[in-house]
Amino acid sequence: MTATDWAACGALWLTGDPDAAPDQSRSGILAHARTVADGFTARTGVPIDVGVELTGRAALLGLSRRGRISAGGATRLIATRDGWCALTLARDVDREAIPALLETATVSEPWTAVTRWAADLSASEVTARARLLGLPVAALGEQTPARPVVRRIGPAGPPRSPSGCLVVDLSSMWAGPLCGRLLMEAGATVVKVESPSRPDGTRRTPRFFDWMNAGKLCYSVDFDAPEALRSLLARADVVLESSRPTALTRRGLGPDLPGRPGRVWARITAHGSGIGANWTGFGDDAAVAGGLVGIAQGGPYFCADAIADPLTGLEAARSVAEALARGGGELIEVSLSAVAAEYAALPTTPALPRGVAIRPASPRITGRGSAPGADRDAVHALASVPAQ
């Protein structure tokens, strides 16, 4: 039933060459993702529709499969001399870096120029130069599978569920906010923290932002003057972050900040805290790093929509629930590309005839997300409650 389920949830609609049969080679993803989701449900009672979590953004934005262009359009698979790379140009700063990448004064059409440049280089050469400029890039299959890394950072508290916890969500985009939303559905109070100068980029797509963040308290703070935020983090039972590992630590906001016993700190990164700690990444290029691409005839193709993001969000939610049940006092490190590599290692599904691609169904959105900083007073009241 895996291929049928892959089609039914809309993932088949999003994977493969748009001018040929859709790609069902990765349909085994669903069964494994359901196992992860079931682990969260078993501890919280919160049911998760995995198919909707994987394809809901595409449904909201009206996306479809585009082969070697990501469904969202910001990432492309590019052939190199010895393999494939994925490059994302989602931000203004990414597009502005292309002349420097190509060592030229101007570039009229970046994708054509990058494709020609990369064709004569190895994948390692392309990624090395792009990473020097802070570009989100990955070589196909460069990451190895790895489970979340868990280490003790403080005293444990009593075992508990997410219900009644205070969760401070410093993350943005998809994986971290999904984890926060699931914890909220399990009864936690979730505070979404944003910088006034750099709010969550998904605010540009309001329906997706609402799906991930409706019901959270929205708090705006200058991370370079973070005294109030330190108080909030000290009060938190769970902290979610998706910055580069040093970004918060150098401001005195990292997991070594004193807090209440049993606090769980979940760090979501693109490529882990080792050699890839300072590499930028998004859901589509991180999936390629893990080798999670469609591999039907003519592949590779992008698999679903930024699939490393929702898969990592599910993994982070399960890991946080498990850590709370152990009493917490732990740092959990979850990498988009390592999670993708775990799924890429699953058996693939052979091509079957007459696979019918069905459009993904839109998720149910329960409300509107608050404006940036709209819940300041409520958050300050939470931060002033002494840690127990």
Phi, psi and omega per residue, in radians:
M1 nan -0.074 -3.050
T2 -1.087 -0.755 3.141
A3 -1.142 -0.665 3.104
T4 -1.111 -0.760 3.130
D5 -1.147 -0.683 3.114
W6 -1.027 -0.718 3.108
A7 -1.251 -0.740 -3.035
A8 -1.122 -0.591 -3.100
C9 -1.464 -0.158 3.124
G10 1.741 -0.054 -3.129
A11 -1.169 -0.561 3.100
L12 -1.132 -0.624 3.102
W13 -1.045 -0.458 -2.993
L14 -1.796 0.007 -2.997
T15 -2.205 2.182 3.041
G16 2.089 -3.102 3.138
D17 -1.273 2.186 -3.119
P18 -1.137 -0.312 -3.121
D19 -1.790 0.172 -3.134
A20 -2.441 -3.010 3.136
A21 -1.105 2.486 3.094
P22 -1.152 2.819 -2.991
D23 -1.811 2.040 3.128
Q24 -1.887 0.271 -3.036
S25 -1.079 -0.443 -3.086
R26 -1.836 0.407 -3.073
S27 -1.125 -0.315 3.086
G28 -1.147 -0.228 3.089
I29 -0.937 -0.749 -2.996
L30 -1.058 -0.794 -3.099
A31 -1.093 -0.741 -3.140
H32 -1.186 -0.727 3.122
A33 -1.094 -0.595 3.094
R34 -1.164 -0.619 3.082
T35 -1.100 -0.746 3.097
V36 -1.091 -0.840 -3.130
A37 -1.088 -0.676 3.127
D38 -1.102 -0.559 3.082
G39 -1.103 -0.675 3.077
F40 -1.211 -0.772 -3.124
T41 -1.069 -0.691 -3.112
A42 -1.070 -0.546 -3.114
R43 -1.612 -0.309 -3.010
T44 -2.155 -0.353 -3.040
G45 1.378 0.081 -3.113
V46 -1.556 2.029 3.095
P47 -1.310 2.562 -3.132
I48 -2.241 2.186 3.014
D49 -1.555 1.695 -3.013
V50 -1.078 -0.716 3.139
G51 -1.015 -0.743 3.121
V52 -1.168 -0.701 3.132
E53 -1.085 -0.626 -3.102
L54 -1.354 -0.531 -2.990
T55 -2.087 0.001 -3.055
G56 -1.080 -0.693 3.132
R57 -1.094 -0.758 3.126
A58 -1.047 -0.680 3.107
A59 -1.112 -0.778 -3.126
L60 -1.124 -0.596 -3.072
L61 -1.720 -0.016 3.119
G62 1.196 0.668 -3.076
L63 -1.523 2.786 3.058
S64 -2.571 3.044 -3.068
R65 -1.231 2.505 -3.103
R66 -2.380 0.330 3.046
G67 1.232 -1.925 -3.105
R68 -1.640 0.117 2.911
I69 -1.875 2.319 -3.130
S70 -1.076 2.724 -3.130
A71 -0.986 -0.663 3.125
G72 -1.370 -0.240 3.026
G73 1.604 -0.164 -3.027
A74 -1.553 -0.249 -3.038
T75 -2.148 2.515 3.106
R76 -2.353 2.538 2.953
L77 -1.466 2.241 -3.045
I78 -2.183 2.264 3.132
A79 -1.334 2.326 3.020
T80 -1.943 -3.085 -3.112
R81 -1.090 -0.539 -3.038
D82 -2.254 0.290 3.140
G83 2.927 -2.564 -3.071
W84 -2.287 2.579 3.000
C85 -2.239 2.772 2.981
A86 -2.070 2.323 3.114
L87 -2.204 2.372 3.116
T88 -1.961 2.270 3.039
L89 -2.103 1.196 -3.067
A90 -1.585 -0.453 -3.022
R91 -1.953 2.734 3.084
D92 -0.990 -0.697 -3.100
V93 -1.122 -0.518 3.102
D94 -1.189 -0.828 -3.129
R95 -1.153 -0.630 -3.140
E96 -1.181 -0.372 -3.114
A97 -1.469 -0.167 -3.050
I98 -1.081 -0.774 3.084
P99 -0.988 -0.693 3.103
A100 -1.161 -0.670 3.108
L101 -1.037 -0.746 -3.064
L102 -1.602 -0.032 -3.126
E103 0.955 0.942 3.119
T104 -2.455 2.802 -3.065
A105 -1.260 -0.785 -3.112
T106 -2.429 2.753 3.087
V107 -2.380 2.103 -3.087
S108 -1.410 -0.702 3.140
E109 -2.328 1.799 -2.939
P110 -1.092 -0.722 -3.043
W111 -1.165 -0.701 3.104
T112 -1.107 -0.762 -3.112
A113 -1.166 -0.738 3.139
V114 -1.140 -0.714 -3.135
T115 -1.070 -0.743 3.126
R116 -1.180 -0.717 -3.120
W117 -1.125 -0.771 -3.052
A118 -1.239 -0.458 -3.036
A119 -1.058 -0.476 -3.099
D120 -1.700 0.048 -3.090
L121 -2.018 2.818 3.020
S122 -1.381 2.813 3.111
A123 -1.057 -0.665 3.135
S124 -1.154 -0.624 3.107
E125 -1.182 -0.730 3.131
V126 -1.092 -0.859 -3.087
T127 -1.172 -0.664 -3.119
A128 -1.093 -0.795 -3.111
R129 -1.229 -0.728 -3.133
A130 -1.109 -0.659 -3.137
R131 -1.227 -0.505 3.042
L132 -1.057 -0.494 -3.127
L133 -1.683 0.095 3.114
G134 1.327 0.342 -3.118
L135 -1.431 2.535 3.049
P136 -1.334 1.886 -3.044
V137 -2.523 2.718 3.104
A138 -2.736 2.552 2.972
A139 -1.586 2.457 -3.094
L140 -1.034 2.122 3.050
G141 1.296 0.323 -3.096
E142 -1.295 -0.358 -3.110
Q143 -1.629 2.542 3.059
T144 -1.751 2.682 3.133
P145 -1.081 2.478 3.114
A146 -2.731 2.344 3.055
R147 -1.293 2.789 3.053
P148 -0.940 2.452 3.117
V149 -1.576 2.227 -3.115
V150 -2.136 2.250 3.056
R151 -2.498 2.663 -3.104
R152 -1.355 2.361 3.119
I153 -2.245 -0.037 -3.110
G154 -2.980 3.114 -3.129
P155 -1.199 2.544 3.089
A156 -1.356 2.763 3.004
G157 -2.027 -2.938 3.087
P158 -1.225 2.540 3.055
P159 -0.991 2.469 -3.106
R160 -2.713 2.979 3.021
S161 -1.765 3.018 3.086
P162 -1.139 -0.352 -3.098
S163 -1.026 2.215 -3.138
G164 1.500 -0.096 3.137
C165 -1.310 2.666 2.944
L166 -1.730 2.054 -3.131
V167 -1.903 2.161 3.058
V168 -1.794 1.986 -3.027
D169 -1.805 1.779 3.104
L170 -1.603 0.054 -3.042
S171 -1.485 3.053 3.107
S172 -2.559 3.059 3.108
M173 1.224 -1.888 -2.908
W174 -2.204 -0.994 -2.976
A175 -1.057 -0.937 -3.138
G176 -1.116 -0.858 3.092
P177 -1.037 -0.586 3.057
L178 -1.126 -0.799 3.083
C179 -0.989 -0.805 3.134
G180 -1.093 -0.684 3.129
R181 -1.132 -0.722 3.116
L182 -1.135 -0.686 3.082
L183 -1.125 -0.652 3.080
M184 -1.111 -0.740 3.109
E185 -1.123 -0.402 3.091
A186 -1.520 0.098 3.038
G187 1.860 0.078 3.118
A188 -1.433 2.682 2.927
T189 -1.594 2.149 -3.050
V190 -2.014 2.200 3.078
V191 -1.828 2.053 3.101
K192 -1.593 2.051 -3.072
V193 -1.815 2.267 3.122
E194 -2.320 2.717 3.001
S195 -1.483 2.401 3.108
P196 -1.022 -0.558 -3.105
S197 -1.507 -0.328 -3.125
R198 -2.439 1.270 3.093
P199 -1.178 2.904 3.131
D200 -0.917 2.217 -3.111
G201 -1.070 -0.389 -3.134
T202 -1.290 -0.119 3.017
R203 -1.085 -0.339 3.087
R204 -1.277 -0.256 3.055
T205 -2.130 1.441 -2.918
P206 -0.978 -0.662 -3.106
R207 -1.162 -0.679 3.086
F208 -1.181 -0.747 3.098
F209 -1.016 -0.771 -3.139
D210 -1.096 -0.708 3.139
W211 -1.046 -0.745 -3.107
M212 -1.388 -0.504 -2.862
N213 -2.211 -0.082 3.107
A214 -1.035 2.320 -3.139
G215 1.708 -0.250 3.074
K216 -1.454 2.619 3.007
L217 -1.398 2.235 -3.083
C218 -1.770 2.213 -3.037
Y219 -2.279 2.341 -3.122
S220 -1.997 2.312 -3.071
V221 -2.607 2.509 3.029
D222 -1.372 1.994 -3.074
F223 -1.208 -0.226 3.075
D224 -1.595 -0.043 3.049
A225 -2.421 1.195 -2.817
P226 -1.749 0.498 -3.065
E227 -1.028 -0.769 3.128
A228 -1.113 -0.641 3.130
L229 -1.173 -0.633 3.095
R230 -1.047 -0.717 3.125
S231 -1.103 -0.692 3.140
L232 -1.169 -0.739 3.130
L233 -1.149 -0.596 3.092
A234 -1.164 -0.497 -3.130
R235 -1.477 -0.340 -2.979
A236 -1.188 2.556 2.950
D237 -1.568 -0.527 3.134
V238 -2.437 2.388 3.016
V239 -2.112 2.302 3.055
L240 -1.984 2.303 3.076
E241 -2.508 2.666 3.139
S242 -2.373 0.472 3.102
S243 -1.474 2.957 2.928
R244 -1.091 2.512 -2.980
P245 -0.913 -0.551 -3.098
T246 -1.517 -0.235 -2.996
A247 -1.092 -0.722 3.131
L248 -1.519 -0.648 -3.073
T249 -1.038 -0.707 -3.106
R250 -1.233 -0.211 3.056
R251 -1.745 0.143 -3.113
G252 1.259 0.508 -3.084
L253 -2.121 0.325 -3.097
G254 -1.506 -3.072 -3.064
P255 -1.162 -0.201 3.069
D256 -1.454 -0.049 3.066
L257 -1.105 2.241 -3.125
P258 -0.970 2.459 -3.130
G259 -2.650 -3.030 -3.093
R260 -1.320 2.667 3.103
P261 -1.001 2.416 3.091
G262 1.526 0.052 3.140
R263 -1.106 2.383 3.096
V264 -1.891 2.248 -3.141
W265 -2.014 2.020 -3.124
A266 -1.879 2.063 -3.125
R267 -1.891 2.053 3.126
I268 -1.862 2.112 -3.131
T269 -2.164 2.914 3.069
A270 -1.282 -0.766 -2.990
H271 -2.389 0.485 3.052
G272 1.488 -3.061 -3.078
S273 -1.904 0.167 3.102
G274 -1.630 -2.156 -3.095
I275 -1.085 -0.481 -3.113
G276 -1.671 0.275 -3.025
A277 -1.023 -0.596 -3.091
N278 -1.804 0.202 3.096
W279 -1.460 2.357 3.078
T280 -1.443 2.586 3.105
G281 -2.832 2.649 3.044
F282 -2.166 3.085 -2.988
G283 -1.043 -0.670 -3.096
D284 -1.328 -0.817 -3.122
D285 -1.238 -0.565 3.083
A286 -1.154 -0.632 3.069
A287 -1.078 -0.718 3.110
V288 -1.120 -0.711 3.092
A289 -0.985 -0.671 3.115
G290 -1.406 -0.061 -3.119
G291 1.437 0.213 -3.083
L292 -1.553 1.431 3.129
V293 -2.312 2.757 3.019
G294 -1.210 2.382 -3.047
I295 -2.189 0.455 3.037
A296 -1.143 3.071 -3.098
Q297 -0.940 2.236 -3.123
G298 1.624 -0.128 -3.100
G299 -1.146 3.052 0.246
P300 -1.444 2.677 3.053
Y301 -2.284 2.716 3.025
F302 -1.116 2.451 -3.107
C303 -1.718 2.008 3.118
A304 0.944 -2.492 -3.041
D305 -2.152 1.902 3.102
A306 0.770 0.822 -2.854
I307 -1.127 -0.411 3.102
A308 -1.101 -0.469 -3.129
D309 -1.172 -1.056 -3.114
P310 -1.139 -0.600 3.090
L311 -1.086 -0.682 3.132
T312 -1.264 -0.645 3.072
G313 -1.054 -0.723 3.084
L314 -1.129 -0.765 -3.141
E315 -1.105 -0.724 3.140
A316 -1.128 -0.726 3.140
A317 -1.096 -0.782 3.100
R318 -1.084 -0.756 -3.099
S319 -1.124 -0.678 3.114
V320 -1.149 -0.788 3.134
A321 -1.058 -0.690 3.117
E322 -1.176 -0.695 3.138
A323 -1.134 -0.737 3.097
L324 -1.064 -0.692 3.135
A325 -1.156 -0.421 3.085
R326 -1.490 -0.113 -3.083
G327 1.799 -0.053 3.039
G328 1.213 -2.594 -3.008
G329 1.244 0.553 -2.999
E330 -2.284 2.633 2.931
L331 -1.782 2.234 3.086
I332 -1.977 2.180 3.102
E333 -1.957 2.102 -3.099
V334 -2.149 2.218 -3.084
S335 -1.907 2.287 3.094
L336 -0.967 -0.836 -3.055
S337 -1.246 -0.596 3.113
A338 -1.218 -0.675 3.051
V339 -1.094 -0.768 3.104
A340 -1.035 -0.696 3.137
A341 -1.136 -0.609 3.072
E342 -1.041 -0.762 -3.122
Y343 -1.285 -0.586 3.116
A344 -1.131 -0.444 -3.137
A345 -1.358 -0.141 3.113
L346 -1.218 2.702 3.066
P347 -1.033 2.488 3.107
T348 -1.555 2.831 -3.120
T349 -1.752 2.226 3.119
P350 -1.180 2.741 3.121
A351 -1.097 2.348 3.092
L352 -2.098 2.608 -3.104
P353 -1.294 2.688 2.971
R354 1.027 0.655 3.029
G355 -1.224 2.137 -3.094
V356 -1.725 2.097 3.133
A357 -1.457 2.234 -3.122
I358 -1.995 2.379 3.103
R359 -1.050 2.434 3.088
P360 -1.159 2.600 -3.132
A361 -1.554 2.473 3.135
S362 -1.201 2.455 3.093
P363 -1.262 2.820 3.055
R364 -1.426 2.174 3.140
I365 -1.847 2.149 -2.954
T366 -1.587 -0.172 -3.116
G367 -3.141 -2.979 3.129
R368 -1.808 2.433 3.033
G369 -1.241 2.543 3.141
S370 -1.194 2.731 3.030
A371 -1.179 2.756 3.118
P372 -0.968 2.233 3.092
G373 1.289 0.134 -3.031
A374 -1.145 -0.427 -3.038
D375 -1.894 0.553 -3.058
R376 -0.962 -0.856 -3.067
D377 -1.126 -0.727 3.134
A378 -1.129 -0.653 3.137
V379 -1.213 -0.719 3.110
H380 -1.085 -0.609 3.092
A381 -1.136 -0.669 3.096
L382 -1.155 -0.731 -3.074
A383 -1.187 -0.423 -3.091
S384 -1.455 -0.175 3.130
V385 -1.281 2.180 -3.099
P386 -1.051 2.449 3.053
A387 -1.154 2.481 -3.102
Q388 -1.803 nan nan
